[in-house]
Amino acid sequence: MLGGSGVAVTKLGIGAWSWGDTTYWNDFEWDDRKLKDAKGAFEASLDSGITFFDTAEVYGAGVGIKIVLDYFLLYCSFSRSFQSNPDNLLMLMTFRFIKERKEKEGVEVAIATKFAALPWRFGRGSVISALKGSLSRLGVSSVESYQLHWPGIWGNEGYLDGLADAYEQGLVKSVGVSNYSEKRLRDAHERLKKRGVPLASNQVNYSLIYRNPEENGVKAACDELGITLIAYSPIAQGALTGKYTPANPPTGPRGRIYTSDFLSKLQPLINKIREIGGSYDKTPTQVVLNWLICQGNVVPIPGAKNAEQAREFAGALGWLLTEQEVEELRSMAREVKPVMGFPVEKL
């Protein structure tokens, strides 16, 4: 369940940040092959039993803010060919396609999306307006979760009131926040509680090598208040998969974070992850995702770029590391200097 909302999701979801994005992922270009791969990731996730998908109105922004990903999410599920005309996309992503899949296969798709707290958006009405735009692009009447993507520079009380309005109007089944500190989280929980609206989730950067939520009180506050922690970048943007080495660092912006020097210092931990995974016949990716699941009250949302990755993520479910293995990995991870997180965490 997402917090106390009553909304059920799979224990692991799929983050859609990389789908269509060219500012951080995909080496600044997007083509039919990558689109086909992402479509395969969506379908393979459903085939593997993963039905929780997290998107946002600013994903795939490129230059300026183009609200692309909401279109793309349902488009990937049901389109058989790529057409770049947005009007054609709208025709493809109506709610009846989800209904058809549900009726034929019994698949329940849970969608989470987010409100961008941009400086020129003011008050509770801006939340409702943005949400209705996302619902229109998604072709649905409501979503399972609507989250504030980051704390606003101002107007946060109005944004929270907007979330409560959306919940009361039946436009969302649960509400959440993202990148919220402990204090902001507690304040948001209290304000929504006065409206009788449960704060269901806080989506934050959390992985074996980025454990800031454990250190800054966010994880403990989530556990105390009954708020689900949704972990983005749970495999450290690929650094914990073992596919990158000092001689083969990631390309693009990630290469400036996960440098050859950083990857050299990470290798002992990667070797231990591989060793533990070998005893379960699991990959490093599956081990580090399972490590997060073992923390309790955590739903990781790794980003799948293709069907193979989606199927691999599903292999993180259905088993658990021992308490000794969990602590052994945490202890070794302390020797790795943490990378810088998303700056809005400090707003």
N, C-alpha and C positions, 0 to 999 in steps of 0.2 A: 504494500500500500504506500502511496505517496503521503507521508505524514498521517494526519488524522482525517484526510479528505474522503476516504473510502474509494479512491481511484486506484485500481490495481494495474500494475505494469510488470513487465518481465524483469527479472533480477539483474539483467544487463540490457542496456539499450544501445542504439546506434546514434552517434553524433554526426550531423550532416554539414559541418563547417566546411569540409573540403569539397563538397559537391558544387561545382560551378565556380568556386572561388579562384581568382587569379592574382590576388594581392599577396597571399601568403603561401598557398598550396599550388600544385600543378605547374610550377615553374613559369608562372605568368602567362600561361596559354591554356586554352580550352578547345577541344575538338570533338568530333563525333566518336572517336575511339574512347576517350575518357568518359564521355556521356554514356556510352554503351556499358563501360565497366561499372559506372555508378549505378546504372539501372540494374545490372546483374547483382550488385551488392545489396540493393533494396530487396530484390526478389529472393536472393539466397538467405537473407536475414529472416524473411517470413517463412521460408521453407525449413529453416533451422529452429523455428519457434520463437525468434526474437521479434516482437511486435511493437516495441517502444522506440519512437524516433524523435530526436530533438533537433529543431531547426531554429531560425531566427530571421527577422525581416531584413537584417543587414548582411547576412551571409551572401557571398558571391557579389559583393558590392562593386568591386573594381574601382573605376574612377567615379566619385560621387556615390550616392546611396541609391542603388538600383535594387528594388525588392524582388529578387530573383528566386530565392530558394524555396519559398512557399509554393511557387509554381512547380518547381522541379521535383519536389517530394512526391506528389501524386503522379506527376508526369512519368517519373521513372517506373512507377508501379504498373502503369497500364498502357503507355504508348508503345507502339511497335515501330515507329520511325520518328526521326527527329525533324521537327519543323520549327524554325526560328521565329515565326510570327506569333507574338503574344496572344492574338485573338484565337489562333488555332490551338495554342496551349490551353486557353480557357475552355475550349470545347472538349478537351481531353480529360480535364481534371475535375469533373463534376462528381458530386457525392454518390451518384448512382453506380459509379465504378467500384467504389468501396463496398457499397451495398451488395453488388453482384458477387464480389469476391467473398464477402462474408457468407452469403447464401450458398455459394458453391462449395466453399472450403471451410467455413466456420471460423475464418480469421478475423480477430478483433484487432484493429490497428489503433494504437494510442499515439496521439501527436502532441508534442510540446513545442510551443514557439515562444518568442520573446518580444518585448517592447523595448525599443532603443530609446534610452533616456537622453535624447539629443537636447542641446542647450536651448533650442528654439521651440521646444515642446513644453507647453505650460498646462498645469492643472489636470484634474481627473478626466475632463472631456477628451484630452489628447490620447489617453490610454484607450478609451472606448473607440475613438476614431481609428487609431492604428490597428486595434484588434479586429474591427469590422473589415478593414482592408485586408488583413491576413486571412480572415475567414473566407472572404470573397475569392482570394487567389487560391486558397486551398480547396474551395468548393465544398465546404462543410458548414454546418450551422453552429458548431461548437468544437472546442478542442479540449483534450484531457487536462492540459496544463498551460497556463499563461504566466510568464515570468518577467520581472523587471531585469533587463540584461545586465545592468550595472547601476550603481547609485548615481542619481542625478547630481549635477553641480548645485542645483537648487530644485525646489518643488517636490521633494520626495514624499511629503505627507499627501500631497495631491495625487501623486502616482499610486500610492497605497490605497487611497480612497477610490481611485479608478479601478484598481484590481477588485476591490470589494463590490463596486457597482457591477462590474462584469460578471462576477460570481452570482450576485443576486438576480441579475437579468438572465441567467442561464446560458450566457455566451461561453463560459468556461466551467469545467468540472472541478478544477482546483487552481490555486494560485501559488506562485513562488517568487523567489528572488534569485539573483545570481551575483557572485562576487561581493557578497555582503560580509562585513566584519562582524565580530560577536556583538558589539554594541548596536550596530545597525540592525542586525538580525533580531535581537531582543526587542528593540523599539518597534520594528515592523510587526513582529508577533503580537505585541501588546496592542498596537493600534488596530490591527485586523480582528483581534479577539473581541474588542469592544463592539465590533459590527457583527459578531457571531460567525466570522469567517476564519477557518483554520489556515494557517500558513503551512503549506504542504512541503515545500522544498527550498533548499539553498544550493545552487549549482556553483561549484568552485573548482579551481585547479587542484587536483589531488592525485598523487601517484607515489610509488615507492620512493622515488628520489625528489619528490616535492611534497613534503608533509606539513606544509604551513598550517593547514586546518587543524592538525593535532597540536601545533605549538601556539597558535594564537587564540585558542578557546572556541573556535567555530565548531569543530567536531563535537566537543563536549556539550556545547549549547544545543546543537541539533539533537543529540541524544536525550538531553534533559527535557527539551520542549516538545519532543515528538515530531521533529522536522526531518524529512529524508534528505541526506546529503547526496546530491548527484555529482559525480566526479567526472569533470572533463579533463582532457589530456591524460587519461589514466595509464597510457603506455609511454608517457613523456614524448609525445609526437613522434613515436617510432624509435626513440633512443633505447628503450628497454626491450625491444624485440630481438636484439642481437644481430640485426642485419647491417647495422652501421659499425664501422671499425675506424681506428685512427687513420688508416689508409683510404677509407671509403666513407667520409662523413656525408650527411645529407646535403642536398643542394638547396639553393634558394635561401630565404631568410632563416630557415632552421639551421643552416650551416654556420650562421653567426652566433648561434646559441650553443649548439652541440658541436663544438670545435674538436679538432683532432686531439688537442690536449685534454679536453674534458672526457672524450671517449677513451683515452688511454687510462685515466683514473677510474673510469667506470668498469673496465674489463674484469677485475676480480669479482665484482658483484654479478656481472653477466655470467661469468663462469659458474658461480654458485647457483644462480637461477637455472642454468642449463642442467647442472648436476641434480638439483631437486626435481626438475621437470622430467629428467630421465627415469626417475623412480616411479613416476605416474604415467609415463608415456605421453607427456605433455610438452608443448613448445614453451619457450620463454614468455611469449605473449600471453599464453593461457595461464602461466604461473603468476605473472604480475597482476593480471586481472583478478585471478582468484584471491590473491593477497588482499586486494581491496575489498572484495566480497566478504572475506574473513573478518574485516574490521567491524562488521555489523552496521545496519542502517545506512549502507552505501550502495548506490546504483551507478556503476561505471558506464560511461557512454563513449567508447572508443569510436573513432571515425573509420569506416570501411570504404575504401576506394574501389574495391572489386569484390566479386563473389567469393574468391578464395579467402580474402581477409575476413569477410563476414562469417564464413563457415568456421574459420579458425577461432574467432571470438566466441562462437557458440560452445566451443570445447572447453571454455573456462567454467562452464556450468555443470552441476551434477556431481561435484566432488569438492573436498575441502583440504587445504593444507593443515598440517598439525600445528598446534600452538607453538611448539618448539621451532618449527620451520618458519612460521610467521615472525617470531622474535629474532631468529637468526638473520633473516633477510633485513629486518629493520635495523638491527645492530650493524650489519655490514654497510647498509645504505647511509648510515650516519657518517661514514668515512668519506662519502662523496659530497663535495661542496654543492649545495643546491643552486639550481639555475634561477634566474630572475623570473618572477611571476608576472601576471597581467597587472599593469600599474593601477587599474581602477580598484583593485583590492584594497588600496590604501586611501581611497576617497572617504 
